[in-house]
Amino acid sequence: TAYEIGLGIPAEPLFRSEAPDTMWMKYLKGEKQKAWLKHYRTPQECISPKNISKFSRCLSYRDEEAEKFTVQWNNKQ
């Protein structure tokens, strides 16, 4: 998960009604936060997934993007 790979973003808040992009801002700080927000855009179909299957795909997509972001971020440091 994104939390396990070092972003510090737990998956649990995605079950709430807030948009993930705004929720995650409280977990990332400074330049890393700005870089994540520039990197990740929640797909339209993931804003309000209609079923658990779609929700699962959205979480997987978010986690894949978090892994890509972490690699890019660590390579820049």
Solvent accessible surface area in square Angstrom, and as a share of the most:
residue,aa,sasa,rsa
1,T,71,0.41
2,A,0,0.00
3,Y,132,0.50
4,E,138,0.62
5,I,58,0.30
6,G,50,0.48
7,L,5,0.03
8,G,27,0.25
9,I,0,0.00
10,P,37,0.23
11,A,31,0.24
12,E,91,0.41
13,P,1,0.01
14,L,24,0.12
15,F,139,0.58
16,R,122,0.45
17,S,118,0.76
18,E,89,0.40
19,A,48,0.37
20,P,19,0.12
21,D,34,0.18
22,T,80,0.47
23,M,2,0.01
24,W,1,0.00
25,M,82,0.36
26,K,110,0.47
27,Y,73,0.28
28,L,6,0.03
29,K,150,0.64
30,G,46,0.44
31,E,117,0.53
32,K,49,0.21
33,Q,36,0.16
34,K,126,0.53
35,A,27,0.21
36,W,1,0.00
37,L,41,0.20
38,K,167,0.71
39,H,54,0.24
40,Y,7,0.03
41,R,153,0.56
42,T,25,0.14
43,P,31,0.19
44,Q,142,0.63
45,E,95,0.43
46,C,16,0.10
47,I,93,0.47
48,S,70,0.45
49,P,41,0.26
50,K,178,0.76
51,N,86,0.44
52,I,135,0.69
53,S,56,0.36
54,K,49,0.21
55,F,33,0.14
56,S,59,0.38
57,R,133,0.49
58,C,12,0.07
59,L,36,0.18
60,S,56,0.36
61,Y,85,0.32
62,R,5,0.02
63,D,27,0.14
64,E,95,0.43
65,E,19,0.09
66,A,0,0.00
67,E,88,0.40
68,K,108,0.46
69,F,6,0.03
70,T,20,0.12
71,V,90,0.51
72,Q,92,0.41
73,W,48,0.17
74,N,89,0.45
75,N,118,0.61
76,K,157,0.66
77,Q,143,0.63
